[in-house]
């Protein structure tokens, strides 16, 4: 009788596709080994593909660990780096997370990183720091105000004509990502 009940329980218990678990492992490994902005940019090419988005959306619960891994990658490669390169494609992540229902709102580490980024922005009103704030506010779910804040901060920059054109191109790219 016990054997029959176990067999019945096993038949009703959903099984996780081993390929999905291997893909999850691969994705976590890829993110944890990223060390440069260029590597993040390449990873984002994959994250922006329709196939990957479909896999994530169809298997949402399996992949909902991804935001934490991305936060750690962001913290290590961009936030704590002395480089001032920001991969614009990274701004797709908050949109993707929102669309998939993945949240980091209650994450205390995100709050700490956000506070540090605000302090950096106060010290240095640079486009890099503004993009960091835009990204972090997106992760915090502040979409309604994040892009407006970004525009407001950008208006404080003292730019040459060419820098102004470059900034408008960046804003266009950001809007095309869904902001």
N, C-alpha and C positions, 0 to 999 in steps of 0.2 A: 504494500500500500504506500509506504514512504517513497519507494522508487517511482511509482506511478505519479505521485504528486510532484516529485522533483522533475520528472520528464515534462509534465504539463506546465510547470513553472518556467522551465527552460524554453519551451515552445512559445510562451507568451512574452518572454523577456526579449526586447529588441537587441539585436546584435549590432555592433559597430563594425563597419567595413574596415578591414585591416589596411586597405589602401588609403583610406581617409586618415587613419592614425599615423601611417607612414608619412603622408603629406603634412600633417600637423607637426610631426617631429622634424621634418625637413625644413618647414617654415620657421619653426622656433630656432633651429640650428642656424639657418641663414641669417636671421635677425640678430642672434646673439654673437655672430662672428663678424657682422658689419662693423667696419672701423673708419670709414670715410664717407663724406657726403656723396661722392660718386657712387659708392656701393649702395647707399640708400636710394639714390636716384634709380639705379638699375633694379633694385627690389621693387620700387614703386611702379616701374613699368609692368611688372607682373601683377601687382596688387590692383592696378587700374584695368587689367584685361577683363573682358566680359566673362571668360571661362572661370577665372578665379572668383570673381564676384558671385557668379552662379553657385560655385561649390560652397562658398561661405554662406550664402543665403539659404541654400538647401540643407546645410548642416550647421546651422547657427550655434546650437548648443555645444557642439564639439570644438568649434573654433573661437568661442567667446573668451578664451585665454589670450588671444592675440593682442588686444589692447594693452595689457600689462607688459607683454614682451616688447611691444613697440615703444611704450613709455620708457622702459629701461634702455632701449637702443637709442632713442632720442636723447635721453639724459646723458648717456655716455658719449655719443658721437657729436651731438650738436650743442647741447646745453653746457656741458662741462668742457667743451673744446675751446681752444684759443683761436680757432679759425672763425672767420665771419662769413662763411658760405652757408646759405640756406637753400636746400633743394625745394623748389616751388611745388614739385609734384607731391611733396609730403603733406601739403595742404589739402590733398584729397582724403587723407585718413579721417579727419573729423567728420567729413561728409559721409564716408563709407561707414564709420562707426554709428553715426546717427541713423543711416538707412537700415542698418542691421540691428539696431537696438542695443549695441554694445556701449556701455557707459563706464566712465572713470570718475564720475562726480564725487563719490564717497572716498576716493583714494587720497589719503593724506599726503602721500609722496607727490602727487600731482599738485596739490595745494602749495606744498613747499617749493616745488620747481616754479610754479606760477609766481609766488612771492619773490623768489630770487630773480626771475626774469623781469618783474616790475622794477626791482631795485637796479638792475643793469640798465634798464631803459631810462630811469631817472639820471643815472650817471652818464649815459651815452645815448642820445637821441639819434640812433642809426636805423637804417632800413632793416638790417639784420635783426636788431632787437625788436623792431616793430613786427616783423614776420613771426618771430618767436611768440610774441604776445597774441597775435592773430591765431596761430596754431593752438596755443594752450587754451585760449578762450573758446575755441572750437571744441577742443576735447572736454572742456567744462560744460559744454552745451549752451554757451552764450552766443548762439548764432545771430540772434536778432540785433545784438549790439556789437559783436566782434568786428565785422567789416566796417561798420560806421566808425568805431573807435580807431581802426586802422587808417581810414581816410582822414579822420581828424588829426591823428598823429603825423601823417604824411604831410599835411598842410603846414606843419611847423618846420619842415626841412627847408634849408636854404640851398636851393638847387640851381645849377646852371640850366640853360635851355635843353641841352642834350640829356642831362640827368633827369629833367622833368619828363622828356619824351620816354626815356627808359622806364621811369616809374609808371607812366601811363600804360606802357606795354605790360609791365608786371601786374598792374591792376586788372588789365584785360585778361591776362592768363589766369589770375585768381578767380575772376568772375566766371570764366569758362569752366573752372573746376566745380562750380556750383555754389559759390559764396554769394 
